[in-house]
């Protein structure tokens, strides 16, 4: 499946059509992208949600793939592809010509997350996507205010 094919998938739900990614196509594309990006936020950055309205005024939500989102700077990026794992990595994360996930250094070794990911890849497994959506800034601020009210001296609990 090419990126262009998945980006032009047609979604049909309740008789309405919208151009965008099918959930299965997005999951497959995410799996492919994880092999070439340094972290999950870079995978997330390549998918956009575009709200819209159909001919009858009903809300449409389209998920699309944006290949320009990674690497930052496009073809003029400063990121370097690691010769060992093939992942585009910031230049500050290299030591002796390979990314720090593979570097052997007396002060530190591979990161715990790199070890866990390598163990999963060895078994042809991937980390599961979190079923929970990220919290909004407003929700986090409300939670902080509630915590502050509970922990301030002189307030009843």
C-alpha positions in Angstrom: 0.0 0.0 0.0 1.5 3.3 -1.0 1.0 6.5 1.0 -1.0 8.1 -1.9 -3.4 5.1 -2.1 -4.1 5.3 1.7 -4.5 9.1 1.6 -7.1 8.8 -1.1 -9.2 6.1 0.6 -12.9 6.8 0.6 -14.8 6.4 3.9 -18.5 5.5 3.9 -20.4 5.7 7.1 -24.2 5.8 7.3 -24.5 6.4 3.6 -22.2 9.4 3.6 -18.9 9.6 1.7 -15.9 11.6 2.6 -12.4 11.5 1.2 -9.9 10.5 3.9 -8.1 7.6 5.6 -10.0 4.6 6.6 -9.1 3.5 10.1 -7.4 0.4 8.9 -5.4 2.3 6.3 -4.3 4.8 9.0 -3.2 1.9 11.3 -1.3 0.3 8.5 0.4 3.5 7.5 1.3 4.3 11.2 2.9 0.8 11.4 5.1 1.6 8.4 6.0 5.1 9.6 7.1 3.9 13.0 10.1 2.2 11.3 11.5 5.5 10.1 10.8 8.1 12.8 12.5 8.6 16.2 9.4 8.7 18.3 5.6 8.3 18.3 4.9 12.1 18.4 6.5 12.3 15.0 4.1 9.6 13.7 1.1 11.5 15.2 2.3 14.8 13.6 1.9 13.3 10.1 -1.9 12.8 10.5 -4.3 15.7 10.5 -8.1 15.9 11.2 -10.0 18.1 8.9 -13.5 19.0 9.9 -16.1 19.7 7.2 -19.7 19.8 6.2 -21.4 17.7 3.6 -24.1 18.8 1.1 -26.9 18.3 3.7 -25.1 20.2 6.4 -24.0 17.2 8.4 -20.6 17.3 10.0 -17.8 15.4 8.3 -14.5 14.6 9.9 -11.6 13.5 7.6 -8.3 12.0 8.7 -5.5 12.7 6.2 -1.8 11.9 5.9 0.6 14.8 5.6 4.0 13.6 4.3 5.4 17.2 4.6 5.2 17.1 8.5 8.2 14.8 8.8 11.1 15.4 8.7 11.0 18.9 10.0 12.4 21.2 7.3 11.4 18.7 4.5 14.3 17.9 2.1 16.5 20.6 3.8 16.2 18.8 7.2 19.2 18.6 9.5 18.1 15.2 10.7 20.4 12.3 9.8 19.3 8.7 8.9 21.1 6.2 11.3 23.0 3.7 9.1 22.2 0.9 11.6 18.5 1.2 12.1 17.4 3.6 9.3 15.6 6.0 11.6 15.9 9.7 10.9 17.4 11.2 14.1 18.5 14.7 15.2 22.2 15.2 14.7 22.8 15.8 18.4 21.6 12.2 19.0 24.6 10.6 17.2 27.8 9.2 18.5 30.6 7.6 16.4 28.3 7.7 13.3 25.3 5.9 14.8 22.3 7.0 16.8 22.5 6.8 20.6 20.1 3.9 20.7 23.0 1.8 19.4 25.9 3.6 21.0 28.2 1.7 23.4 29.4 4.2 25.9 31.0 3.6 29.3 28.6 6.0 31.1 25.4 4.8 29.5 24.2 2.1 27.2 21.0 1.8 25.2 18.0 3.5 26.6 15.5 1.3 28.4 12.9 2.2 25.8 15.3 1.2 23.0 15.8 -2.2 24.7 12.1 -2.7 25.1 11.3 -1.7 21.5 14.1 -4.0 20.2 12.7 -6.9 22.2 9.2 -6.2 20.7 10.6 -5.9 17.2 12.5 -9.2 17.6 9.1 -10.9 18.2 7.5 -8.9 15.3 5.4 -6.9 17.8 4.6 -3.2 18.2 3.5 -1.1 21.2 -0.3 -0.8 21.3 -1.8 2.6 20.7 -3.3 4.1 23.8 -7.1 3.9 23.6 -7.4 7.1 25.6 -7.4 10.5 23.8 -4.9 13.0 25.1 -6.3 15.5 27.6 -6.9 19.0 26.5 -5.1 22.0 28.0 -8.3 23.3 29.5 -9.0 19.9 31.2 -5.5 19.8 32.7 -5.8 23.4 34.0 -9.2 22.5 35.6 -7.6 19.5 37.3 -4.7 21.6 38.6 -7.2 24.1 40.0 -9.1 21.4 41.8 -5.9 20.0 43.2 -4.8 23.4 44.5 -8.2 24.0 46.1 -8.0 20.6 47.9 -4.4 21.1 49.1 -4.6 24.8 50.2 -4.5 25.3 54.0 -7.7 26.3 55.7 -10.1 24.6 53.2 -12.4 21.8 54.2 -11.8 18.4 52.6 
